[in-house]
């Protein structure tokens, strides 16, 4: 399946009549809410657990249901936008995002939150690919690079501000407002888009590979479900092994289908390039660490150390704020030295930061955590543009759009698996401590979330030990991928800064 070539309009023609800068403002509303919701939930999770009685596994699914739905739906949503109109698909996705945000706050049960959180992920997938597509169809070529930079800046500000916004809202109004805040942005975006944005030409690219979509969705879901449920069933139990085998079988069928259909969801020829495969591995490792570790550290800050939601959000600021300048710096370095050394450097910095944080315990001063956050932030910032250059830049021109969608799938999959695996490590450490202390089995969920048990220091220490082991695992994963980058990628052509930034944004948008 090839990606269409979008012809950018000239300065004096379509671009002027289509009002490109107002179009950018219109799509910025969607970018902002999706970016905000990628980080606000971590801070809100303890409040959701206290209010709805969610288990530790359910807290993970509140994050993972969104990530999995987003990962699976991005590529087909991009194609649906091409076929039925990007403006139409963007407005529909933004409307659904607002509705599901309200539904999450009104759900009143953990099951309801999980269901509507997954639908929120679907709606995010519907709108995200269209944002960049609308900009590409509106801006003249000479100004598109500037629009891409602003696109990335809006997303970065939303992601960086998520923990602080969440902390303030949860502490003053309740966790529901973390989701209600999306509604005015969604309404403003819909109204402005309806009045200003012009619909793009419809493009027919052949039949959508629904078989590939279903098989990939089933495989990803089974994989993450097995990791999460292994905490309850046991890693060596028949149900756990059975679901892992199901994931493997579905993945095998997906590969078989993709090798035979005329318009595959992900053409297998894409993986003939070592740069593409390794670039995908960098994205998986990066977001495995970032989202998985953030989940645990938030619980540590709030439940173990006893900070408020606002205090936890402020404590996370070194990590989130530094993500804004680190990515452009990484893009500039990638353009100068090529993606191979910068990707390896980024993974190395992340491994170092994660290893440093692994020495943190309940008695550690905050000053010890700040350098770790700085290393992780710059490691991630360097990894993203260099991996984008490897993956998108290493793909054939005819498959560059598909590579972008694959990039975003790797991001969401890495985050989902990271949250599940690192949480499973903590639960495995906590369960024996609960049993040894003769506490009820139901106490495992609270202990795995970092809740302090007065008079049971061994239980409290078990959570910290599990967090530390999880940090070491994430650090080792990043270190291995750093070595893989240097060993597997021999020569990878570098691009100019604007090209690197554009490739990064294309992948983050899931543009086909």
C-alpha positions in Angstrom: 0.0 0.0 0.0 1.5 3.3 -1.0 1.0 6.6 0.6 -0.5 9.4 -1.5 1.6 12.4 -2.5 0.0 15.5 -1.2 0.8 18.6 -3.3 1.4 21.6 -1.1 -0.3 24.7 -2.4 1.4 27.9 -3.5 1.5 31.0 -1.3 -0.8 33.0 -3.6 -3.3 30.3 -4.4 -5.1 27.8 -2.3 -3.1 28.4 0.9 -4.2 32.1 1.2 -7.8 31.3 0.5 -7.7 28.4 2.9 -6.3 30.6 5.7 -3.5 28.3 6.9 -2.7 30.0 10.2 -6.3 29.8 11.3 -6.3 26.2 10.2 -3.3 25.7 12.5 -5.1 27.2 15.4 -8.1 25.0 14.7 -6.1 21.7 14.8 -4.2 22.9 17.8 -7.3 22.4 20.0 -7.3 18.7 19.1 -3.5 18.4 19.6 -3.7 20.0 23.0 -6.4 17.7 24.5 -4.7 14.6 23.2 -1.3 15.7 24.5 -2.8 16.7 27.8 -4.6 13.3 28.3 -1.4 11.4 27.7 0.0 12.6 31.0 -2.8 13.8 33.3 -4.1 10.3 34.1 -0.9 9.2 35.9 -1.4 11.9 38.6 -5.2 11.3 38.8 -4.9 7.5 39.1 -4.5 7.4 43.0 -7.6 9.6 43.3 -9.5 7.3 40.9 -8.4 4.3 42.9 -9.6 5.9 46.2 -12.9 7.0 44.8 -13.9 3.9 42.7 -12.0 1.2 44.5 -10.0 0.3 41.4 -7.5 -2.5 41.7 -3.8 -2.1 40.8 -4.4 -4.0 37.5 -7.4 -1.8 36.7 -5.3 1.3 37.2 -2.9 0.0 34.5 -5.8 -0.7 32.2 -7.0 2.9 32.6 -3.7 3.9 30.9 -3.3 0.9 28.6 -6.8 0.8 27.2 -6.3 4.3 25.8 -2.8 3.5 24.5 -3.9 0.2 22.8 -6.9 1.7 21.2 -4.8 4.6 19.9 -2.1 2.3 18.6 -4.4 0.0 16.7 -6.7 2.6 15.2 -4.1 5.2 14.0 -3.2 3.7 10.6 -6.8 2.8 9.6 -8.0 6.2 10.8 -5.5 7.9 8.6 -6.8 5.9 5.6 -10.4 6.8 6.5 -9.5 10.4 6.5 -7.9 10.1 3.1 -11.1 8.4 1.8 -13.9 10.3 3.5 -12.3 13.7 4.2 -9.8 14.8 6.8 -11.8 17.8 8.1 -14.8 15.6 8.6 -12.8 12.9 10.3 -11.0 15.5 12.5 -14.3 17.0 13.7 -15.9 13.7 14.3 -12.8 12.5 16.4 -12.8 15.8 18.4 -16.5 15.5 19.1 -16.2 11.9 20.2 -13.2 12.9 22.4 -15.3 15.5 24.2 -18.2 13.1 24.7 -16.0 10.3 26.0 -14.2 12.7 28.3 -17.6 13.6 29.9 -18.6 10.0 30.0 -15.4 9.0 31.9 -16.1 11.6 34.6 -19.8 10.5 34.9 -19.2 6.7 34.7 -19.2 6.1 38.4 -17.5 2.7 38.1 -14.1 1.4 37.2 -15.6 -0.6 34.3 -17.2 2.5 32.9 -14.0 4.5 33.1 -12.1 1.6 31.3 -14.7 1.4 28.5 -14.9 5.1 27.8 -11.1 5.5 28.2 -10.7 3.0 25.3 -13.3 4.9 23.2 -11.3 8.1 24.0 -8.3 6.4 22.5 -10.3 5.6 19.4 -11.3 9.2 19.1 -7.7 10.4 19.6 -6.7 8.1 16.8 -9.4 9.5 14.6 -8.3 13.1 14.9 -4.5 12.9 15.2 -3.6 11.7 11.7 -5.9 14.4 10.2 -4.1 17.4 12.0 -0.9 17.2 10.0 -2.7 16.1 6.9 -4.8 19.3 7.0 -1.6 21.4 7.5 0.1 19.7 4.6 -2.9 20.5 2.4 -3.1 24.1 3.5 0.4 25.6 4.1 2.7 26.5 1.3 5.9 24.5 1.2 8.1 27.3 2.3 6.1 27.8 5.5 5.2 24.2 6.3 8.4 23.7 8.4 7.4 26.5 10.7 3.9 25.1 11.0 5.4 21.7 11.9 7.5 23.3 14.6 4.4 25.0 16.1 2.5 21.7 15.8 5.2 20.0 17.9 5.4 22.8 20.3 1.6 22.7 21.1 1.8 19.0 21.7 4.9 19.3 23.9 3.4 22.1 26.0 0.3 20.0 26.6 2.3 16.9 27.6 4.6 18.9 29.8 1.7 20.7 31.5 -0.3 17.6 32.1 1.0 16.6 35.5 0.7 20.1 36.9 -2.7 20.7 35.5 -3.8 17.3 36.8 -2.4 18.0 40.2 -4.2 21.3 40.5 -7.6 20.0 39.2 -7.6 16.8 41.2 -6.7 18.6 44.4 -9.3 21.4 44.0 -12.2 20.0 42.0 -11.8 16.2 41.8 -10.3 13.7 39.4 -13.3 14.0 37.0 -12.2 17.5 36.0 -9.1 16.0 34.5 -11.4 14.8 31.8 -14.1 17.5 31.9 -11.5 20.1 31.0 -11.3 18.7 27.5 -14.9 19.7 26.7 -14.4 23.5 26.1 -11.3 22.8 24.0 -13.2 20.3 21.9 -16.2 22.6 21.4 -13.9 25.5 20.4 -12.0 23.3 18.0 -15.1 22.0 16.3 -16.7 25.4 15.9 -13.5 27.0 14.5 -12.9 24.0 12.2 -16.4 24.1 10.8 -16.2 27.8 10.0 -12.6 28.1 8.8 -11.0 24.8 7.6 -11.6 23.6 4.1 -12.1 20.0 3.3 -9.3 18.2 1.5 -9.8 16.2 -1.7 -10.9 12.7 -1.2 -8.3 10.0 -2.2 -9.1 6.4 -3.0 -6.2 4.1 -2.1 -7.8 0.7 -2.5 -9.5 -1.5 0.1 -8.6 -1.2 3.8 -6.9 -4.3 5.2 -9.5 -5.1 7.9 -8.1 -8.5 8.4 -4.7 -7.0 9.2 -6.4 -4.5 11.6 -8.3 -7.2 13.5 -5.3 -9.5 13.8 -2.9 -6.8 14.9 -5.5 -5.5 17.4 -6.0 -9.0 18.8 -2.3 -9.7 19.0 -1.5 -6.5 20.8 -4.4 -6.8 23.2 -3.6 -10.5 24.1 0.1 -9.6 24.7 -0.7 -6.7 27.1 -3.6 -8.6 28.7 -1.3 -11.6 29.5 1.3 -9.4 31.1 -1.2 -7.6 33.3 -3.2 -10.7 34.3 0.0 -12.6 35.0 0.1 -10.7 38.3 -3.2 -12.4 39.3 -2.9 -15.8 37.5 0.8 -16.3 37.9 3.5 -16.3 35.2 3.6 -20.1 34.8 -0.1 -20.7 35.0 -2.0 -22.2 32.0 -4.2 -19.1 31.4 -1.1 -16.9 31.2 0.8 -19.2 28.9 -2.4 -19.7 26.8 -2.9 -16.0 26.3 0.8 -15.5 25.4 0.4 -18.3 22.8 -2.7 -16.7 21.5 -0.8 -13.4 21.0 1.9 -15.3 19.1 -0.5 -17.1 16.9 -2.4 -13.9 16.0 0.9 -12.2 15.2 1.9 -15.1 13.0 -1.5 -14.9 11.2 -1.0 -11.1 10.8 2.4 -11.7 9.1 0.8 -14.3 6.9 -2.1 -12.0 5.9 0.2 -9.0 5.3 2.4 -11.1 2.9 -0.6 -12.0 0.7 -3.1 -9.1 0.5 -2.8 -6.5 -2.2 -2.9 -3.5 0.1 -1.4 -4.6 3.4 -1.8 -2.6 6.6 2.0 -2.8 7.2 4.0 -4.0 4.1 6.6 -6.5 5.3 9.1 -5.1 2.8 9.4 -2.2 5.2 11.4 -4.3 7.6 14.1 -5.1 5.0 15.8 -2.0 6.2 17.8 -2.4 9.4 17.3 1.3 10.1 13.5 0.9 10.1 13.5 -2.0 12.4 16.0 -0.5 14.8 14.2 2.9 14.7 11.1 1.1 15.8 13.0 -0.6 18.6 14.2 2.8 19.9 10.6 4.1 20.0 9.4 1.0 21.9 12.2 1.2 24.4 11.8 4.9 24.9 8.1 4.8 25.7 8.4 1.6 27.6 10.6 3.5 30.0 8.9 6.9 30.0 5.3 5.7 30.5 6.1 2.7 32.6 8.4 4.6 34.9 6.1 7.6 35.2 3.3 5.3 36.3 5.4 4.0 39.2 7.1 7.2 40.1 3.8 9.0 40.4 2.5 6.3 42.9 5.8 6.6 44.8 5.5 10.4 45.1 1.9 10.4 46.2 1.3 7.2 48.1 4.7 6.4 49.5 6.1 9.9 50.1 2.6 11.4 50.9 2.7 14.3 48.5 -0.5 16.0 47.3 -1.5 15.8 43.6 -0.2 19.3 43.0 3.1 18.6 44.8 3.5 15.4 42.7 2.9 17.4 39.5 5.5 20.0 40.4 8.0 17.3 41.3 7.6 15.8 37.8 8.2 19.2 36.1 12.0 18.6 35.5 11.1 15.6 33.4 8.1 17.1 31.5 9.4 20.6 31.0 12.8 19.6 29.6 11.0 17.5 26.9 10.2 20.8 25.2 13.8 22.0 24.4 15.4 18.5 24.2 13.6 17.3 21.1 14.7 20.3 18.9 18.2 20.0 20.2 18.1 16.3 19.3 16.8 17.1 15.8 19.7 19.6 15.3 22.3 17.0 16.5 20.7 14.3 14.3 20.9 16.6 11.3 24.6 17.3 12.0 25.9 13.9 13.0 23.3 11.5 11.6 20.6 9.5 13.4 22.8 6.5 14.4 25.1 8.1 17.1 22.3 10.4 18.4 19.9 7.5 18.8 22.6 5.5 20.7 23.4 8.6 22.8 19.7 9.1 23.6 19.2 5.5 24.7 22.5 5.7 26.7 21.3 8.9 28.5 18.0 7.3 29.3 19.7 4.2 30.7 21.9 6.3 32.9 19.0 8.4 34.2 16.9 5.3 35.0 19.9 3.6 36.7 20.5 6.7 38.8 16.8 6.8 39.9 17.1 3.1 40.8 19.1 4.3 43.9 16.2 6.4 45.1 14.2 5.2 48.2 11.7 6.7 50.6 14.5 8.5 52.5 16.2 10.0 49.4 16.3 13.8 49.0 14.6 15.3 46.0 17.9 16.7 44.8 19.0 13.1 43.9 16.0 12.7 41.6 16.4 15.9 39.6 19.6 14.8 37.8 17.9 11.5 36.9 15.0 13.4 35.5 17.3 15.6 33.5 19.1 12.6 32.0 15.9 10.8 31.1 14.3 14.0 29.6 17.3 14.6 27.3 17.7 11.0 26.5 14.1 10.8 25.4 14.4 14.1 23.5 17.5 12.9 21.6 15.9 9.5 20.9 12.7 10.6 19.3 14.0 12.7 16.4 16.9 10.3 15.7 14.6 7.3 15.7 12.1 9.1 13.5 14.9 9.8 11.0 15.9 6.1 11.2 12.4 4.7 10.8 10.7 7.2 8.5 13.9 8.3 6.7 15.0 4.7 6.2 11.8 3.6 4.6 11.3 3.7 0.8 9.7 6.9 -0.3 6.5 5.0 -1.4 6.2 3.6 2.2 7.1 6.7 4.2 3.6 7.3 5.3 3.1 3.7 6.4 6.4 4.0 8.3 5.0 7.0 10.1 2.0 5.1 11.2 4.2 2.2 12.3 6.3 4.7 14.3 3.3 5.8 16.3 2.1 2.2 16.8 5.6 1.5 18.3 5.1 4.5 20.7 1.8 3.3 22.0 2.8 -0.3 22.2 6.0 0.5 24.1 4.0 2.6 26.6 1.4 -0.1 27.1 3.9 -2.9 27.6 6.1 -0.8 29.8 3.3 0.1 32.2 2.2 -3.6 32.3 5.7 -5.1 32.7 7.0 -2.7 35.3 3.8 -2.9 37.3 4.0 -6.7 37.2 7.5 -6.5 38.6 6.3 -4.4 41.6 3.3 -6.7 42.2 5.6 -9.8 42.2 7.8 -8.1 44.9 4.8 -7.0 47.0 2.8 -10.2 47.1 5.2 -12.3 49.2 5.7 -9.4 51.6 1.9 -9.2 52.1 1.7 -13.0 52.7 4.6 -12.9 55.2 3.0 -10.1 57.1 -0.3 -12.2 57.3 -2.3 -9.3 55.8 -5.4 -10.0 53.7 -4.7 -10.9 50.0 -6.7 -7.8 49.0 -4.0 -5.7 50.5 -1.7 -6.5 47.5 -3.4 -3.9 45.3 -2.9 -1.2 47.8 0.7 -2.2 48.6 1.5 -2.5 44.8 0.2 1.1 44.4 2.8 2.3 47.0 0.3 2.8 49.9 2.2 2.9 53.2 1.2 0.2 55.8 1.9 1.5 59.3 3.8 -1.0 61.3 4.7 -3.2 58.3 8.1 -1.8 57.1 8.8 -4.9 55.0 5.7 -4.3 52.9 6.6 -0.7 52.3 10.1 -1.7 51.4 8.8 -4.3 49.0 7.1 -1.6 46.8 10.3 0.5 46.7 12.4 -2.6 45.9 10.0 -3.5 43.1 10.1 0.1 41.7 13.9 -0.1 41.8 14.0 -3.4 40.0 11.6 -2.0 37.4 13.9 1.0 36.9 16.9 -1.4 36.4 14.9 -3.4 33.8 14.0 -0.3 31.9 17.6 0.9 32.0 18.9 -2.4 30.8 16.3 -2.4 27.9 17.5 1.1 26.8 21.1 0.0 27.1 20.6 -3.1 24.9 18.8 -1.0 22.3 21.7 1.5 22.3 24.1 -1.3 21.5 21.7 -2.6 18.9 21.7 0.8 17.2 25.4 0.9 16.9 25.7 -2.7 15.9 22.9 -3.2 13.4 22.8 0.2 11.6 25.9 0.7 9.6 25.1 3.8 7.6 22.0 5.9 8.0 21.8 9.1 5.9 21.1 12.2 7.9 18.8 15.0 6.9 18.5 18.7 7.6 16.8 19.9 10.8 13.5 20.7 9.1 13.3 17.3 7.5 14.1 15.5 10.9 11.4 17.6 12.7 8.9 16.9 10.0 9.6 13.1 10.1 9.2 13.2 13.9 5.9 15.0 13.8 4.6 12.8 11.0 5.2 9.7 13.1 3.7 11.3 16.2 0.6 12.2 14.3 0.3 8.7 12.9 0.1 10.1 9.4 -0.2 7.5 6.8 
